[in-house]
Amino acid sequence: MTRPTRQMSRLILAALVGGVLVALGFACSGESDRREGSVTRITAPEDAIDESLMIALSQAKNFHHKARVYMSDGQLPLATTTVRQILAIPFPAGAPEAEDVQLDARAMLAKLLVAQGQVDAAMSIVDEGLAAATRESFFVANLYTVKGEVLQAQAELLVSTGQPADGDRAREVRKQAIVAFDKSIAINEALQKQILEGK
């Protein structure tokens, strides 16, 4: 993949996560051609991979926005189904963007499940994502943050039973939440250090 196309795919990924709309026409319009002064260019074999990645990212962005609409309308089951569709998108093999998109979708899905009282299912979604991660990133750090939030929800459920043993267990679960938050903080600090050292 050429450098400009990789940069554009990352912009689309940022739009998916941050809610900023990115014009796909710009991303797919051949930025490298404009820099070289070319008006037209014959499609090269490697463009098939680029186009496949751009389509997958576009699909993820659309499902993400669709889920947000359902959420704003209070239709959490439909939002949950829509976010699960992001996890089913076929990305080109080896695309690092795929991992980032899936981690982000898992974070959103876990929150939706917690909101619907499905705390154990939410934890499974988070743990599966963390187990599959191949590198530390903002998205991994964010998923650890969500893990902490899910653990907080588990602790609250334990406390709600009113049983002394569950209260003790809730305190242990809160400690696990702190560990998850600390892990997220540590990853972000390491990433910030790498960025600063690279300048």
VEXTIVEX-141815 format. One line per field, with one value per residue: residue in three letters; chain; y, x, z of N, C-alpha, C in turn. Coordinates in nm, 3 decimals, padded with zeros to 5 digits. Atoms other than C-alpha are relative to their C-alpha. Layout:
N
residu <- (ALA ...)
chaine <- (A ...)
n_north <- (Y ...)
n_east <- (X ...)
n_up <- (Z ...)
ca_north <- (Y ...)
ca_east <- (X ...)
ca_up <- (Z ...)
c_north <- (Y ...)
c_east <- (X ...)
c_up <- (Z ...)
// end
This chain:
199
residu <- (MET THR ARG PRO THR ARG GLN MET SER ARG LEU ILE LEU ALA ALA LEU VAL GLY GLY VAL LEU VAL ALA LEU GLY PHE ALA CYS SER GLY GLU SER ASP ARG ARG GLU GLY SER VAL THR ARG ILE THR ALA PRO GLU ASP ALA ILE ASP GLU SER LEU MET ILE ALA LEU SER GLN ALA LYS ASN PHE HIS HIS LYS ALA ARG VAL TYR MET SER ASP GLY GLN LEU PRO LEU ALA THR THR THR VAL ARG GLN ILE LEU ALA ILE PRO PHE PRO ALA GLY ALA PRO GLU ALA GLU ASP VAL GLN LEU ASP ALA ARG ALA MET LEU ALA LYS LEU LEU VAL ALA GLN GLY GLN VAL ASP ALA ALA MET SER ILE VAL ASP GLU GLY LEU ALA ALA ALA THR ARG GLU SER PHE PHE VAL ALA ASN LEU TYR THR VAL LYS GLY GLU VAL LEU GLN ALA GLN ALA GLU LEU LEU VAL SER THR GLY GLN PRO ALA ASP GLY ASP ARG ALA ARG GLU VAL ARG LYS GLN ALA ILE VAL ALA PHE ASP LYS SER ILE ALA ILE ASN GLU ALA LEU GLN LYS GLN ILE LEU GLU GLY LYS)
chaine <- (A A A A A A A A A A A A A A A A A A A A A A A A A A A A A A A A A A A A A A A A A A A A A A A A A A A A A A A A A A A A A A A A A A A A A A A A A A A A A A A A A A A A A A A A A A A A A A A A A A A A A A A A A A A A A A A A A A A A A A A A A A A A A A A A A A A A A A A A A A A A A A A A A A A A A A A A A A A A A A A A A A A A A A A A A A A A A A A A A A A A A A A A A A A A A A A A A A A A A A A)
n_north <- (-00.118 -00.121 -00.079 -00.086 00.075 00.044 -00.116 -00.026 00.104 -00.032 -00.110 00.057 00.067 -00.105 -00.046 00.103 -00.004 -00.132 -00.056 -00.105 00.051 -00.012 00.024 00.114 -00.037 -00.051 00.110 00.095 -00.073 00.007 -00.114 00.008 -00.049 -00.146 -00.046 00.023 -00.080 00.082 -00.021 00.134 00.107 00.134 00.075 00.098 00.117 -00.021 -00.083 00.088 00.009 -00.131 -00.018 00.091 -00.058 -00.120 00.044 00.055 -00.112 -00.073 00.079 -00.012 -00.135 -00.007 00.076 -00.076 -00.111 00.060 00.039 -00.124 -00.045 00.088 -00.033 -00.128 00.026 00.093 00.136 00.064 00.130 -00.022 -00.054 00.113 00.081 -00.075 00.001 00.135 00.008 -00.051 00.110 00.100 -00.056 00.064 -00.092 00.064 00.069 -00.076 -00.144 -00.037 -00.074 00.096 00.019 -00.123 -00.012 00.104 -00.035 -00.112 00.054 00.079 -00.094 -00.052 00.111 00.031 -00.103 00.024 00.118 -00.040 -00.082 00.090 00.094 00.121 -00.033 00.112 00.003 -00.115 00.037 00.096 -00.077 -00.073 00.095 00.053 -00.104 -00.016 00.122 00.002 -00.117 00.037 -00.108 -00.101 -00.115 -00.075 00.082 00.098 -00.076 -00.032 00.123 00.020 -00.093 00.059 00.115 -00.056 -00.041 00.122 00.051 -00.086 00.042 00.128 -00.028 -00.059 00.109 00.079 -00.077 -00.010 00.119 -00.021 00.111 -00.036 00.065 -00.070 -00.129 00.028 00.028 -00.128 -00.073 00.063 -00.035 -00.141 00.001 00.041 -00.116 -00.091 00.060 -00.023 -00.143 -00.024 00.055 -00.095 -00.117 00.037 00.011 -00.135 -00.069 00.056 -00.049 -00.142 -00.008 00.035 -00.113 -00.111 00.038 00.002 -00.137)
n_east <- (00.085 -00.078 00.007 00.117 00.123 -00.002 00.036 00.142 00.075 -00.006 00.093 00.134 00.007 00.019 00.139 00.083 -00.012 00.026 00.126 -00.024 00.028 -00.109 00.052 -00.066 -00.043 -00.137 -00.089 -00.017 -00.016 -00.136 -00.077 -00.135 00.004 00.002 -00.134 -00.087 00.048 00.072 00.144 00.061 -00.095 00.055 00.004 -00.107 00.044 00.001 00.115 00.109 -00.010 00.036 00.144 00.064 -00.014 00.083 00.140 00.022 00.004 00.125 00.108 -00.010 00.044 00.146 00.063 -00.023 00.096 00.135 00.017 00.017 00.138 00.083 -00.025 00.064 00.144 00.029 00.018 -00.128 -00.019 -00.035 -00.137 -00.088 -00.007 -00.075 -00.142 -00.050 -00.027 -00.135 -00.093 00.011 -00.050 -00.124 -00.109 -00.113 -00.091 -00.116 00.025 00.003 00.124 00.105 -00.009 00.043 00.145 00.067 -00.015 00.091 00.137 00.019 00.020 00.136 00.093 -00.001 00.078 00.140 00.044 00.013 00.120 00.115 -00.008 -00.072 -00.135 -00.092 -00.022 -00.087 -00.136 -00.049 -00.035 -00.123 -00.111 -00.033 -00.073 -00.133 -00.076 -00.033 -00.082 -00.138 -00.091 00.060 00.049 00.106 00.120 -00.019 00.013 00.141 00.071 -00.028 00.087 00.134 -00.004 00.018 00.140 00.081 -00.026 00.077 00.140 00.010 -00.006 00.129 00.099 -00.028 00.044 00.147 00.061 00.009 -00.064 -00.135 -00.102 -00.004 -00.065 -00.145 -00.037 00.006 -00.125 -00.103 00.025 -00.041 -00.146 -00.029 00.032 -00.114 -00.109 00.031 -00.021 -00.144 -00.057 00.032 -00.086 -00.138 -00.012 00.005 -00.125 -00.106 00.022 -00.036 -00.146 -00.050 00.029 -00.090 -00.137 -00.009 00.001)
n_up <- (00.000 00.005 -00.123 -00.006 -00.020 -00.140 -00.081 00.015 -00.071 -00.142 -00.022 -00.007 -00.129 -00.100 00.011 -00.062 -00.145 -00.055 00.046 00.097 00.133 00.097 00.134 00.061 00.135 -00.012 -00.038 00.111 00.127 00.053 -00.045 00.055 00.137 00.000 -00.034 00.114 00.109 00.096 00.001 00.004 -00.024 00.019 -00.125 -00.017 -00.077 -00.145 -00.037 -00.043 -00.145 -00.052 00.015 -00.093 -00.133 -00.008 -00.006 -00.135 -00.094 00.026 -00.058 -00.146 -00.036 00.016 -00.108 -00.122 -00.001 -00.011 -00.140 -00.078 00.021 -00.081 -00.140 -00.031 00.001 -00.108 00.052 -00.029 00.066 00.141 00.001 -00.029 00.122 00.101 -00.036 00.029 00.144 00.022 -00.027 00.107 00.126 00.048 00.032 00.068 -00.092 -00.047 -00.014 -00.143 -00.026 -00.038 -00.144 -00.066 00.016 -00.079 -00.141 -00.025 00.003 -00.122 -00.110 00.013 -00.022 -00.143 -00.069 00.032 -00.075 -00.141 -00.008 00.008 -00.110 00.040 -00.045 00.027 00.146 00.029 -00.038 00.100 00.120 -00.031 -00.015 00.134 00.073 -00.057 00.030 00.142 00.036 00.034 -00.033 -00.086 00.075 -00.066 -00.003 -00.107 -00.125 -00.017 -00.037 -00.142 -00.072 00.001 -00.092 -00.132 -00.015 -00.012 -00.134 -00.091 00.011 -00.070 -00.143 -00.039 -00.004 -00.120 -00.116 00.000 -00.060 -00.144 -00.073 -00.044 00.082 00.128 -00.026 00.000 00.138 00.072 -00.027 00.083 00.139 00.015 00.010 00.138 00.085 -00.012 00.078 00.142 00.028 -00.004 00.123 00.105 -00.022 00.033 00.145 00.057 -00.034 00.085 00.135 -00.001 -00.005 00.133 00.089 -00.035 00.037 00.145 00.055)
ca_north <- (00.000 00.344 00.586 00.840 00.571 00.434 00.788 00.831 00.498 00.611 00.932 00.726 00.518 00.838 00.945 00.614 00.654 01.029 01.089 01.323 01.282 01.215 01.241 00.904 01.064 01.248 00.931 00.732 01.003 00.928 01.188 01.059 01.138 01.501 01.534 01.397 01.624 01.339 01.390 01.028 00.701 00.339 00.120 -00.087 -00.438 -00.313 -00.077 -00.376 -00.407 -00.035 -00.031 -00.334 -00.167 00.159 -00.023 -00.212 00.111 00.282 -00.001 00.016 00.391 00.352 00.079 00.294 00.595 00.374 00.234 00.587 00.675 00.372 00.465 00.822 00.679 00.443 00.131 -00.045 -00.398 -00.265 -00.068 -00.384 -00.584 -00.309 -00.294 -00.671 -00.623 -00.423 -00.730 -00.935 -00.704 -00.886 -00.676 -00.741 -00.984 -00.814 -00.472 -00.315 -00.099 -00.412 -00.471 -00.107 -00.103 -00.429 -00.317 00.005 -00.188 -00.424 -00.128 00.015 -00.324 -00.390 -00.060 -00.137 -00.477 -00.326 -00.075 -00.370 -00.556 -00.812 -00.754 -01.102 -01.093 -00.751 -00.888 -01.175 -00.927 -00.722 -01.023 -01.165 -00.834 -00.800 -01.160 -01.101 -00.771 -00.797 -00.462 -00.187 00.104 00.368 00.116 -00.146 00.119 00.220 -00.142 -00.169 00.141 -00.026 -00.340 -00.126 00.012 -00.338 -00.448 -00.148 -00.260 -00.613 -00.474 -00.270 -00.579 -00.769 -00.490 -00.477 -00.828 -00.705 -01.022 -00.970 -01.221 -01.038 -00.711 -00.863 -00.991 -00.645 -00.494 -00.746 -00.669 -00.295 -00.369 -00.548 -00.238 -00.024 -00.266 -00.233 00.148 00.149 -00.073 00.172 00.463 00.279 00.200 00.559 00.692 00.458 00.565 00.933 00.877 00.709 01.002 01.260 01.069 01.048 01.425)
ca_east <- (00.000 00.134 00.201 -00.071 -00.339 -00.236 -00.263 -00.609 -00.725 -00.609 -00.811 -01.122 -01.044 -01.016 -01.355 -01.504 -01.375 -01.402 -01.724 -01.561 -01.694 -01.423 -01.502 -01.429 -01.408 -01.095 -00.952 -01.000 -00.916 -00.546 -00.367 -00.034 -00.147 -00.215 00.128 00.287 00.079 -00.101 -00.463 -00.546 -00.387 -00.443 -00.547 -00.257 -00.287 -00.200 -00.500 -00.731 -00.602 -00.634 -00.990 -01.085 -00.953 -01.131 -01.460 -01.422 -01.346 -01.640 -01.870 -01.744 -01.801 -02.157 -02.245 -02.095 -02.309 -02.617 -02.563 -02.532 -02.867 -03.029 -02.868 -02.997 -03.343 -03.315 -03.316 -03.027 -03.095 -03.085 -02.770 -02.614 -02.698 -02.552 -02.224 -02.191 -02.202 -01.879 -01.707 -01.823 -01.672 -01.412 -01.094 -00.793 -00.551 -00.287 -00.454 -00.370 -00.680 -00.894 -00.768 -00.824 -01.179 -01.267 -01.126 -01.324 -01.640 -01.589 -01.562 -01.887 -02.058 -01.952 -02.100 -02.424 -02.444 -02.383 -02.660 -02.891 -02.789 -02.575 -02.261 -02.109 -02.157 -01.990 -01.689 -01.659 -01.657 -01.383 -01.168 -01.191 -01.074 -00.781 -00.674 -00.671 -00.478 -00.135 00.009 -00.045 -00.248 -00.498 -00.771 -00.625 -00.594 -00.955 -01.070 -00.893 -01.084 -01.408 -01.301 -01.271 -01.619 -01.762 -01.595 -01.751 -02.091 -02.026 -01.937 -02.258 -02.463 -02.292 -02.362 -02.728 -02.786 -02.730 -02.540 -02.222 -02.027 -02.123 -02.009 -01.665 -01.658 -01.756 -01.451 -01.229 -01.393 -01.337 -00.967 -00.966 -01.128 -00.842 -00.591 -00.768 -00.769 -00.401 -00.322 -00.499 -00.307 00.024 -00.038 -00.132 00.172 00.400 00.242 00.278 00.645 00.701 00.537 00.743 01.066 00.984 00.961)
ca_up <- (00.000 -00.083 00.201 00.106 00.089 00.430 00.570 00.428 00.570 00.913 00.872 00.808 01.114 01.317 01.186 01.299 01.652 01.702 01.517 01.266 00.914 00.657 00.291 00.137 -00.203 -00.088 00.063 -00.255 -00.506 -00.544 -00.334 -00.465 -00.820 -00.732 -00.576 -00.891 -01.112 -01.287 -01.389 -01.470 -01.379 -01.478 -01.186 -01.059 -00.906 -00.557 -00.567 -00.515 -00.159 -00.102 -00.231 -00.023 00.292 00.214 00.159 00.489 00.677 00.512 00.614 00.972 00.982 00.851 01.101 01.377 01.281 01.243 01.592 01.729 01.576 01.737 02.070 02.053 01.992 02.290 02.071 02.242 02.108 01.750 01.829 01.971 01.658 01.441 01.634 01.605 01.226 01.252 01.397 01.098 00.833 00.618 00.621 00.397 00.560 00.772 00.781 01.119 01.083 01.121 01.474 01.569 01.432 01.603 01.938 01.913 01.823 02.116 02.353 02.222 02.227 02.587 02.699 02.520 02.688 03.032 02.967 02.901 03.215 03.031 03.237 03.202 02.824 02.819 03.004 02.755 02.465 02.634 02.726 02.372 02.229 02.468 02.405 02.028 02.037 01.875 01.980 02.233 02.101 02.203 02.123 02.357 02.630 02.572 02.598 02.934 03.043 02.939 03.127 03.438 03.378 03.333 03.656 03.831 03.701 03.830 04.172 04.183 04.103 04.384 04.632 04.527 04.663 05.017 05.110 05.319 05.113 04.795 04.952 05.013 04.657 04.530 04.699 04.519 04.187 04.244 04.298 03.960 03.807 03.942 03.787 03.450 03.470 03.567 03.267 03.038 03.191 03.153 02.786 02.707 02.893 02.698 02.370 02.461 02.542 02.205 02.027 02.214 02.155 01.785 01.745)
c_north <- (00.123 00.079 00.091 -00.077 -00.050 00.116 00.028 -00.103 00.028 00.118 -00.052 -00.072 00.101 00.052 -00.099 00.015 00.135 00.063 00.113 -00.056 00.027 -00.034 -00.113 00.030 00.052 -00.115 -00.091 00.069 00.003 00.121 -00.002 00.050 00.152 00.054 -00.014 00.078 -00.078 00.026 -00.134 -00.103 -00.133 -00.074 -00.107 -00.116 00.025 00.085 -00.085 -00.013 00.131 00.019 -00.090 00.054 00.121 -00.037 -00.053 00.111 00.082 -00.072 00.013 00.136 00.010 -00.077 00.075 00.115 -00.051 -00.041 00.122 00.054 -00.083 00.033 00.129 -00.014 -00.101 -00.144 -00.078 -00.138 00.015 00.057 -00.112 -00.089 00.069 00.000 -00.138 -00.017 00.055 -00.112 -00.106 00.051 -00.072 00.106 -00.073 -00.061 00.090 00.148 00.036 00.076 -00.093 -00.021 00.122 00.016 -00.101 00.026 00.112 -00.049 -00.081 00.091 00.054 -00.107 -00.034 00.101 -00.018 -00.118 00.032 00.079 -00.084 -00.109 -00.129 00.015 -00.112 -00.010 00.113 -00.034 -00.099 00.072 00.073 -00.096 -00.061 00.102 00.017 -00.119 -00.001 00.114 -00.042 00.108 00.098 00.121 00.074 -00.088 -00.110 00.070 00.030 -00.124 -00.037 00.095 -00.055 -00.122 00.048 00.040 -00.122 -00.061 00.083 -00.042 -00.133 00.020 00.057 -00.106 -00.085 00.072 00.002 -00.122 00.015 -00.110 00.040 -00.061 00.068 00.137 -00.015 -00.024 00.128 00.081 -00.057 00.038 00.146 00.011 -00.040 00.115 00.099 -00.052 00.025 00.146 00.034 -00.053 00.094 00.123 -00.030 -00.009 00.137 00.079 -00.047 00.051 00.148 00.018 -00.031 00.115 00.114 -00.029 00.000 00.137 00.054)
c_east <- (00.088 -00.021 -00.122 -00.128 -00.009 -00.039 -00.148 -00.084 00.001 -00.092 -00.143 -00.019 -00.022 -00.143 -00.094 00.001 -00.042 -00.128 00.017 -00.023 00.117 -00.054 00.078 00.045 00.141 00.096 00.030 00.041 00.141 00.081 00.140 00.003 00.004 00.138 00.095 -00.046 -00.078 -00.150 -00.072 00.109 -00.070 00.007 00.109 -00.050 -00.008 -00.118 -00.117 00.000 -00.042 -00.151 -00.076 00.005 -00.091 -00.148 -00.031 -00.009 -00.127 -00.119 -00.001 -00.051 -00.152 -00.073 00.012 -00.102 -00.144 -00.027 -00.023 -00.143 -00.096 00.014 -00.071 -00.151 -00.041 -00.019 00.131 00.017 00.038 00.141 00.101 00.019 00.085 00.149 00.060 00.032 00.138 00.102 00.000 00.055 00.128 00.103 00.109 00.095 00.117 -00.021 -00.006 -00.127 -00.112 00.000 -00.051 -00.152 -00.072 00.012 -00.095 -00.144 -00.029 -00.023 -00.143 -00.103 -00.008 -00.083 -00.150 -00.055 -00.018 -00.129 -00.128 00.005 00.074 00.149 00.100 00.031 00.095 00.145 00.061 00.046 00.133 00.119 00.042 00.082 00.142 00.089 00.047 00.092 00.145 00.102 -00.072 -00.038 -00.102 -00.123 00.007 -00.017 -00.147 -00.079 00.029 -00.084 -00.142 -00.006 -00.019 -00.144 -00.092 00.018 -00.074 -00.148 -00.022 -00.001 -00.133 -00.109 00.019 -00.050 -00.152 -00.068 -00.017 00.063 00.143 00.110 00.013 00.066 00.151 00.050 00.002 00.127 00.115 -00.015 00.039 00.153 00.043 -00.027 00.116 00.119 -00.022 00.023 00.148 00.069 -00.025 00.089 00.143 00.021 00.002 00.127 00.115 -00.013 00.036 00.151 00.060 -00.020 00.096 00.143 00.019 00.004 00.141)
c_up <- (00.000 00.127 00.005 00.027 00.143 00.091 -00.009 00.073 00.150 00.032 00.012 00.132 00.111 -00.002 00.066 00.150 00.057 -00.045 -00.099 -00.139 -00.093 -00.137 -00.065 -00.142 00.001 00.027 -00.117 -00.130 -00.051 00.035 -00.060 -00.143 -00.005 00.032 -00.118 -00.122 -00.105 00.011 00.001 00.022 -00.020 00.132 00.002 00.085 00.150 00.047 00.047 00.152 00.062 -00.002 00.097 00.143 00.016 00.010 00.140 00.104 -00.017 00.060 00.153 00.045 -00.009 00.109 00.133 00.010 00.018 00.144 00.088 -00.013 00.083 00.149 00.040 00.006 00.108 -00.043 00.017 -00.062 -00.148 -00.013 00.022 -00.123 -00.106 00.030 -00.025 -00.149 -00.033 00.018 -00.110 -00.134 -00.042 -00.042 -00.078 00.104 00.037 00.017 00.148 00.036 00.047 00.151 00.075 -00.005 00.088 00.150 00.038 00.004 00.125 00.121 -00.001 00.031 00.149 00.078 -00.025 00.081 00.148 00.019 -00.004 00.108 -00.030 00.032 -00.031 -00.149 -00.041 00.033 -00.099 -00.126 00.021 00.005 -00.134 -00.080 00.051 -00.032 -00.146 -00.042 -00.022 00.035 00.092 -00.084 00.085 00.018 00.105 00.135 00.028 00.044 00.146 00.086 00.009 00.091 00.143 00.027 00.016 00.139 00.105 00.000 00.071 00.151 00.050 00.008 00.125 00.126 00.010 00.062 00.151 00.084 00.039 -00.086 -00.136 00.014 00.000 -00.142 -00.083 00.021 -00.083 -00.147 -00.026 -00.010 -00.142 -00.097 00.003 -00.081 -00.148 -00.038 -00.002 -00.126 -00.116 00.010 -00.042 -00.151 -00.064 00.031 -00.087 -00.143 -00.011 -00.002 -00.136 -00.098 00.025 -00.039 -00.151 -00.064 -00.014)
// end
